[in-house]
Amino acid sequence: MEMIVSPVSAPRTATAASADKVVGSSVNVYYGEKHAIKDVSVEIPDRGVMAFIGPSGCGKSTFLRCINRMNDTIPICRVTGKITIDGQDIYDPLLDVVQLRARVGMVFQKPNPFPKSIYDNVAYGPRIHGLASSKSEMDEIVEASLKKAALWNEVKDRLHDSGTGLSGGQQQRLCIARAIAVGPEVILMDEPCSALDPIATAKVEELIDELKKNFCIIIVTHSMQQAARVSQRTAFFHLGVLVEEGATNDIFTNPKDQRTQDYITGRFG
């Protein structure tokens, strides 16, 4: 995959005056000749939820996957522009992508627990990254992660049962526990509730509301109602363009762009 990057910049620590966690500047994504993302610039604050909305194929998931370089796995994909986390260019050729993906967790559309025990699903990342020096430390990480994912009370007596034996909603919360077990700073969620029933969706949304106190969460959702419920800021994508971004309430009640107005009122999408 060909990557075009900006000059290497020194990492910096986010300050109160600069509370943006993730910043995209003039980001373009190409799949061969197809121009999928067109000159997108966006600032995403720390500790909160940013929702990406828009019709299918508008580029919201493509842009999301730029933030942990998942598009690197697609040979014909090319990314230009700059994305930083705490001021560090994540497309810097010297950057360790494995470490980046420890900092940027991802939860996918369909729950995808490993065919392992509940315990081993959560312990997988910490083992790879050497985060625990003893079994007792690993036990603490697993318990804390399951508690943060609001799953501990439901599974604490069956940690050695297979994660694939859980219900769909429990599996998705297990995947969230697995993502947060390595101590990420950013959590990407790509349609995390689209395969879940309304009760399971409500539980995941409650969990997102709790996690936003400690994480920068970016969620792609096809559900405008979900975006309105869980996010503080919303970005509307259309045909690969970031049309409008702002406070969620403003986007839904007083959009500045006619395309946003047409989408949220159901004229297309």
N, C-alpha and C positions, 0 to 999 in steps of 0.2 A: 504494500500500500504506500502510495507516495504521500508524504506529509510535508506541507510547507509551513514553517513556523516563523514566528517573530524572533528577533534577537533575544538571547537569554537575558532574563531580568532577575535580579536578586530577590529571593523570597522576603516577604515582610509579614509582620504580624498585624492582623486586623485590629484597629483601635476603635474607640467609641466614636471618633469623628468619621471613621470609615468602616461602617458596620456591614458592608457588603461582603458576603462569603464567596460567592461565585460571580465572576464578571465575564461576559462574552463581548468581544469587540469585533465587529465586521466579520462574523463567522459565515463562511460559505461551505456547503457540502455538495460534492458531485459524486454520482454513481455513474462512472463512465462519462457519457455525454449529458446525462440528465442532471440538471441543476436543482437539487432537492431543497437546499436551504440557501436563502438569498440575503446576504449582508445583514445578518441578525446581530444586534447589540442589545444586551440586557444586563441589568444588575439585580442580583438575587441576595436578599439580606440573610444574615445568620439568624438562627433560632426563630423559625416560623415556617409557614407553608406557602409555597408558590405553586399555583396550578397552571398547567399548560392545557388550553382547550382549543378546539377547532375541528373541522370535519375530517373524516378519514383521509389519509394521504396528504395532510397539510404540512407535515414536517415536524410535528411536535415530538414524536418518539425519536426521530432521527436526531433532533437537537439534544434531547435528553441523553442519548447514548454517546454524544460527543463528550459529555462531562466526565465519564469514566473511561473514555476511549474504547468503548465496545465496538465502534465502527472500524477500529484497527483490524478486526477479524475479517473484514470484507475486502477482498483483493482489489476490486474496482473502485473502492471508495477513496476520495481525496478531500481533505479538509484544509481550508485556508482561514486566515484570521487568527484570533488569539482568545483563549479561555484561561482565566486565572482562578486559583483558589487561594485566598489570603495573599493575593499578589503574586503568587508563583505560577509561571506559565506551565500548564500541564502538558503542552506539546513540545516543551523543551526536550531535545534529543537526549539529554543527559538524565532525564527524569526516569526513575524506576517505576514502570507501569504496574508492577505487582504491588508496590507500596501505595501507589495512587488508588488502586482498587480496594485497598484496606481502608483508606481514608474516605472513599466514596462507595458506600454500600448500594446494592441494587435489589429490588423486589420486582419480580416479573408478573405478567398478566395472569398466568396460570400457576398455581402453587406447584413448586418443583422441589419437594424435599428429597434428599438423597435416600437411596434404599438402605438406610442404616437406622440405628435406634434414634429415638428422640434426643438422647444425650449426645450421641456422636454427631448428629446433625449440627448441634450448636457448638460442639467442641472442635469441629473440623477446621474452621478458620484459625482459632487461637493456637491449635497444634501446628498448623503450617507456619504461622508467624512467630512461634516460640513465645507466646504470651504467658504461659504458665510453667513454672519450674517444678511443680509437684501435683499429685492427683488432687490434693485438697484445694490448691489454687484453681485448678480446672473446675472442680466441683462448684467453687464460688462463682466463677465466670458463667458457668451454665445456669446456675440458679438465678443469678442476677439478671442475665439476659432473658430468661423465660419470664421472670417477674416483670421486667420492663415491657415485654411483649404481651403482658396480661394473660399468660398461658400457664404459669407455674401451678396454680391451684388445681387446674384441670389435669395436669400430667405428672405431678410430683411423685405419684405412687406407681408410675409405669414408665419411668425414664428409659428403660431398656427394651420397651416395645418399639416396633417399627414406626418411624415417622409417617410412612405411607398409609398406616392404619387409622390415622386421625381423620376427622371430617374435613371438608374443603376449607372451611373458615379457620379451623385449628391448624391445618397445614400452612395456610398463608401466614398466620401469626407465628408459626414455627420458622418460616422463611424469614420473617422480620427479626425474630430472635437470633437466627443464624447471621443475619446481616449486621446486627448491632453488637454481636459478641466480640468482634475485633476492634471495637471502639472507633467507629467511623465518625467523621465530622458532618458528612453530607449523606442523606439517604435519598436515592432515586426510586420512584415507584411508577411503573409503567402499567397503567390500568389495573391496579392491584385488586379491585373488587369486581371486575367484569365477569368473573366466573363464579361469583358467590351469590348466595341467596340474600334477601334483605336483612335477615337477622345477623348473619355473619358479616355483611357489609357494615351494619351499624357498629358491631364490635371493633372492626378494623378502623372505622372512622373515629371511634372513641380513643383507640390506641394512638392514631395519628395526632389527635388533639393533645394527648399526654406527651408524646415524643417531641412535639415541636418546642417544648420548653428547653430541650437540650441539644436539638439537632436542627440543621438546615434541611428541610424536606422539600423535594420537588416532585410533584405528582402530575402525571399525564392522565387525563380522564376524559371519556366521551360524555360523561354526565355533568351537565351544567349545574344540576342540583347539588351534586357532590362537591363540585368546585366551590359553590356558594357556601356549603356547610363547613368545609374543612380548611379553606385557604384564607390567607390575609391579603395576598396579592394574586392577580391572575394575568396571564399573557395569552392573547388570542392570535393563533397562527392561521394563515390562509394562503394556499398555493406557495408554501415555502417561505412566506414573508411573515415577520412579526408585525402584525397590523397595529396592535395596541397593547400596552401593559400598564397596570396601575392597581390601586386598591380594589379588592374584589367587589366591594359594594358599589364603587364608582363604575366599574366595567359593566356590572349588571343593571344598574339603575340610570346611569348617565354616560353611556359610551360616547367617545368623541368621533369615532369613525363610523360611517354608514354601514360598512361591511360587518362591523361588530354588532351593530344594531340589528341588521338583517339576520345574522346567525343566532343571536340570543332570542329573537322573536320567532325563530323557526322558519324563516323564509327560504333558507337553504341549510344543508348539513346532513 
